[in-house]
Amino acid sequence: MGRAKLTKIGNPVLSDPKAVEIVEQIVEYDFAGVEKIFSDFFNVGWITRAKMFDETIKAFLSNHSEATVVNLGAGLDTTFFRIDNGKSRWYDLDLPDVIEIRKKIIPEGARSKCIAGSMLDPAWVKEVSTGSSDVLFFSGGVLFYFTETEVKELFKLLADNFPGAEIVFDTNGQGWEIGKAVTEIGSGLNGHRLKLMKLLADPKIRVIVVEHRDRLMRFVFEYVESCLSVQGRRVIVMDQSEMKDDLVQDMIEVLTSFCARLYGRRSAKNKVKKAMEALENDN
């Protein structure tokens, strides 16, 4: 529901047309009650999780294009339709009543099959045909409903039957703790962002979430992202689109700095104003 809603309003983080199709297909269900329970905060959280899973699975498929991918606790998940590379084989595993509904709404394809059963029941293993391909398991929003013993049993089952396989999953055991919420008004070119510098210098902050990358920094974002990655840290950008107003403001700052060097700070603003007016007239 969350992926469909944000896709329809043009969410730039993740587009999921298949989710929209599914919601529109289930005409007899009233989603109004669901929307009241789950706010946009939850929707953004689910979108972020889906995006992180997509990126991880795509990275795996880039190195193992004909891999076998198994979705543990699939529900009505649509990951296959977002990142299918045209070569991999997919299995969607869930309880029998869930798979019955899934098959009606999302029919199986030539490379995407459903398996009805509990992931804790070893019987499903025989239905996964991997051949000589590499195997990736992923499970989103599922394992934290199991006990620690059950999760260990599942991992042992996977290790015993699929040696060398990889697994991607989420957990809320350690969760993200919001350490700081920082608001700092300024250009993405401003080199005197004290609050930003404190965030980057604090190794305890493992994840930095920003609304828009150009408000963080415009030209060196990839370098900062790479440096944080080496430290086991990361930056998540919620809005990947370019903000025209931000770009104009940064152009003004560049021109102001340049003109100040040529004409002195006092007359710089007048020079910039004339330059921007000329640019607007040309457009």
C-alpha positions as CSV (number, residue, x, y, z in Angstrom):
1,M,0.0,0.0,0.0
2,G,2.8,2.4,0.9
3,R,4.8,1.8,-2.2
4,A,1.7,2.2,-4.4
5,K,0.7,5.5,-2.7
6,L,4.1,7.1,-2.9
7,T,4.5,5.9,-6.5
8,K,1.3,7.6,-7.6
9,I,2.3,10.9,-6.1
10,G,5.7,10.7,-7.8
11,N,8.0,9.6,-5.0
12,P,11.6,9.9,-6.4
13,V,13.1,7.3,-4.1
14,L,11.4,4.2,-5.4
15,S,8.9,3.7,-8.2
16,D,6.7,0.6,-8.0
17,P,4.1,0.5,-10.8
18,K,3.3,-3.1,-10.0
19,A,2.2,-2.2,-6.5
20,V,-0.1,0.5,-8.0
21,E,-1.5,-2.2,-10.3
22,I,-2.2,-4.6,-7.4
23,V,-3.9,-2.0,-5.3
24,E,-6.1,-1.0,-8.2
25,Q,-6.9,-4.6,-8.8
26,I,-8.2,-5.2,-5.3
27,V,-11.3,-3.1,-5.8
28,E,-13.4,-4.8,-3.1
29,Y,-11.1,-3.8,-0.3
30,D,-11.4,-0.4,1.4
31,F,-7.9,0.9,2.0
32,A,-9.1,4.0,3.8
33,G,-8.8,2.3,7.2
34,V,-5.2,1.2,6.4
35,E,-4.2,4.7,5.5
36,K,-5.5,6.0,8.8
37,I,-3.4,3.5,10.7
38,F,-0.2,3.9,8.8
39,S,1.0,7.5,8.4
40,D,3.4,8.8,5.8
41,F,6.2,8.3,8.3
42,F,5.7,4.5,8.1
43,N,5.3,4.7,4.3
44,V,8.7,6.5,4.0
45,G,10.2,3.9,6.2
46,W,9.0,1.0,4.1
47,I,10.0,2.8,0.9
48,T,13.5,3.3,2.3
49,R,13.8,-0.4,3.3
50,A,12.6,-1.5,-0.1
51,K,15.1,0.8,-1.8
52,M,18.0,-0.6,0.3
53,F,16.9,-4.2,-0.5
54,D,16.7,-3.3,-4.2
55,E,20.2,-1.9,-4.2
56,T,21.6,-4.8,-2.4
57,I,20.0,-7.4,-4.6
58,K,20.9,-5.6,-7.8
59,A,24.5,-5.5,-6.6
60,F,24.4,-9.2,-6.1
61,L,22.8,-9.8,-9.5
62,S,25.4,-7.6,-11.2
63,N,28.0,-10.2,-10.2
64,H,25.8,-13.3,-10.5
65,S,23.4,-12.5,-13.3
66,E,21.9,-16.0,-13.5
67,A,21.5,-16.4,-9.7
68,T,18.6,-18.0,-7.9
69,V,16.8,-15.5,-5.6
70,V,14.4,-16.7,-2.9
71,N,12.0,-14.3,-1.2
72,L,11.3,-15.6,2.3
73,G,7.9,-14.4,3.5
74,A,7.0,-12.9,0.1
75,G,3.4,-11.8,0.7
76,L,2.5,-9.6,-2.2
77,D,6.0,-8.3,-2.5
78,T,6.9,-6.9,-6.0
79,T,10.7,-6.8,-5.8
80,F,11.0,-9.1,-8.8
81,F,9.2,-6.6,-11.1
82,R,11.4,-3.7,-10.0
83,I,14.8,-5.2,-10.4
84,D,14.5,-8.3,-12.7
85,N,17.5,-8.6,-14.9
86,G,15.9,-11.0,-17.4
87,K,18.2,-13.9,-16.4
88,S,17.8,-14.8,-12.7
89,R,15.3,-17.3,-11.3
90,W,13.0,-16.3,-8.4
91,Y,11.0,-18.2,-5.8
92,D,8.4,-16.5,-3.6
93,L,7.9,-18.5,-0.4
94,D,5.0,-17.9,2.1
95,L,2.3,-19.8,3.9
96,P,-0.3,-21.7,1.8
97,D,-3.2,-19.2,2.3
98,V,-0.9,-16.3,1.4
99,I,0.4,-18.0,-1.7
100,E,-3.1,-18.8,-2.8
101,I,-3.9,-15.1,-2.8
102,R,-0.6,-14.2,-4.4
103,K,-1.1,-16.5,-7.4
104,K,-4.5,-14.9,-8.1
105,I,-3.1,-11.4,-8.0
106,I,0.4,-12.0,-9.2
107,P,0.5,-15.0,-11.6
108,E,3.7,-17.0,-11.8
109,G,6.0,-16.4,-14.7
110,A,8.6,-18.4,-16.6
111,R,11.3,-17.4,-14.1
112,S,9.2,-16.6,-11.0
113,K,7.6,-19.4,-9.1
114,C,5.7,-19.6,-5.8
115,I,6.3,-22.1,-3.0
116,A,3.5,-22.7,-0.4
117,G,4.9,-23.6,3.1
118,S,6.4,-22.4,6.3
119,M,10.0,-21.3,5.9
120,L,10.8,-23.3,9.1
121,D,9.6,-26.5,7.4
122,P,12.5,-28.2,5.6
123,A,10.1,-29.5,3.0
124,W,10.2,-26.4,0.8
125,V,13.9,-26.8,0.2
126,K,13.3,-29.5,-2.3
127,E,11.2,-27.2,-4.5
128,V,14.1,-24.8,-5.0
129,S,16.0,-25.7,-8.2
130,T,19.3,-23.9,-8.1
131,G,21.4,-25.9,-10.5
132,S,24.9,-24.6,-10.4
133,S,23.8,-20.9,-9.9
134,D,24.6,-18.8,-6.9
135,V,21.8,-18.3,-4.4
136,L,20.5,-15.2,-2.6
137,F,17.8,-15.3,0.1
138,F,16.1,-12.1,1.2
139,S,13.5,-11.5,3.8
140,G,11.9,-8.1,4.5
141,G,9.8,-7.3,7.5
142,V,9.6,-11.0,8.5
143,L,12.3,-12.3,10.8
144,F,11.6,-10.0,13.7
145,Y,8.3,-11.8,14.2
146,F,10.2,-15.0,14.9
147,T,11.9,-16.1,18.1
148,E,15.7,-16.1,18.3
149,T,15.6,-19.9,18.3
150,E,13.4,-20.0,15.1
151,V,15.7,-17.6,13.3
152,K,18.7,-19.8,14.2
153,E,16.9,-22.8,13.0
154,L,16.2,-21.1,9.7
155,F,19.8,-20.0,9.2
156,K,21.0,-23.5,9.9
157,L,18.5,-24.9,7.4
158,L,19.8,-22.5,4.7
159,A,23.4,-23.2,5.6
160,D,22.9,-27.0,5.5
161,N,21.1,-27.0,2.2
162,F,22.5,-24.0,0.3
163,P,26.2,-23.8,1.2
164,G,27.8,-20.5,0.1
165,A,24.4,-18.8,-0.3
166,E,23.9,-15.2,0.9
167,I,21.0,-13.7,2.8
168,V,19.7,-10.2,3.2
169,F,17.3,-9.3,5.9
170,D,16.2,-6.5,8.2
171,T,15.9,-6.4,12.0
172,N,14.5,-4.0,14.5
173,G,16.5,-5.5,17.4
174,Q,19.1,-2.7,17.2
175,G,16.9,-0.3,15.2
176,W,17.9,3.2,14.2
177,E,18.1,5.5,17.1
178,I,17.5,9.1,16.2
179,G,20.5,10.7,17.7
180,K,20.2,14.2,16.2
181,A,17.7,16.1,14.0
182,V,19.7,18.9,12.5
183,T,18.4,21.9,10.6
184,E,21.0,24.1,9.0
185,I,20.0,26.8,6.5
186,G,22.7,27.4,3.9
187,S,23.9,26.7,0.4
188,G,25.2,23.3,-0.6
189,L,28.4,25.1,-1.5
190,N,28.9,26.7,1.9
191,G,32.1,25.5,3.5
192,H,31.2,26.7,6.9
193,R,28.4,24.2,7.9
194,L,29.3,23.7,11.5
195,K,26.4,21.3,12.3
196,L,27.2,19.3,9.2
197,M,30.9,19.1,10.2
198,K,29.9,17.8,13.6
199,L,27.7,15.1,12.1
200,L,30.5,13.9,9.8
201,A,33.1,14.0,12.6
202,D,31.0,11.9,15.0
203,P,31.8,8.1,14.4
204,K,28.8,7.1,16.6
205,I,26.4,8.4,13.9
206,R,26.3,5.5,11.5
207,V,23.5,6.7,9.2
208,I,22.9,10.2,8.0
209,V,19.5,10.8,6.4
210,V,19.0,13.9,4.3
211,E,16.0,15.2,2.5
212,H,17.9,16.4,-0.5
213,R,21.5,15.9,-1.5
214,D,22.1,19.4,-2.8
215,R,21.2,20.9,0.5
216,L,23.9,18.7,2.0
217,M,26.5,19.4,-0.6
218,R,26.4,19.9,-4.3
219,F,29.7,18.9,-5.9
220,V,31.5,16.6,-3.5
221,F,28.7,14.4,-2.3
222,E,30.1,11.2,-3.9
223,Y,33.5,11.8,-2.1
224,V,31.9,12.2,1.3
225,E,29.6,9.2,0.6
226,S,32.7,7.1,-0.2
227,C,34.6,8.2,2.8
228,L,31.7,7.4,5.1
229,S,31.3,4.0,3.4
230,V,34.9,3.1,4.3
231,Q,34.1,3.8,7.9
232,G,31.0,1.5,7.7
233,R,28.7,4.6,7.7
234,R,26.2,5.7,5.0
235,V,24.2,8.6,3.7
236,I,20.6,8.1,2.7
237,V,19.0,10.7,0.4
238,M,15.2,10.7,0.5
239,D,14.7,13.0,-2.5
240,Q,16.9,12.4,-5.5
241,S,15.4,15.0,-7.7
242,E,17.2,18.3,-8.5
243,M,15.8,21.5,-6.9
244,K,15.9,24.3,-9.4
245,D,15.7,27.0,-6.7
246,D,18.6,25.5,-4.9
247,L,20.7,25.4,-8.0
248,V,20.0,29.1,-8.7
249,Q,20.9,30.0,-5.1
250,D,24.2,28.2,-5.5
251,M,24.9,29.9,-8.8
252,I,24.4,33.3,-7.0
253,E,26.9,32.3,-4.3
254,V,29.5,31.2,-6.9
255,L,29.1,34.4,-8.9
256,T,29.2,36.5,-5.7
257,S,32.5,34.9,-4.6
258,F,34.0,35.3,-8.1
259,C,32.9,38.9,-8.5
260,A,34.2,39.7,-5.0
261,R,37.7,38.6,-6.0
262,L,37.5,40.8,-9.1
263,Y,35.7,43.9,-7.9
264,G,35.7,43.7,-4.1
265,R,33.0,42.5,-1.8
266,R,31.1,45.8,-1.7
267,S,30.2,45.8,-5.4
268,A,30.0,42.1,-5.8
269,K,26.3,41.8,-5.1
270,N,25.5,44.4,-7.7
271,K,27.6,42.6,-10.3
272,V,25.9,39.3,-9.5
273,K,22.4,40.9,-9.7
274,K,23.2,42.3,-13.2
275,A,24.6,38.9,-14.3
276,M,21.5,37.0,-13.1
277,E,19.2,39.6,-14.8
278,A,21.1,39.1,-18.0
279,L,20.8,35.3,-17.7
280,E,17.0,35.6,-17.1
281,N,16.6,37.8,-20.2
282,D,18.5,35.3,-22.3
283,N,16.1,32.6,-21.2
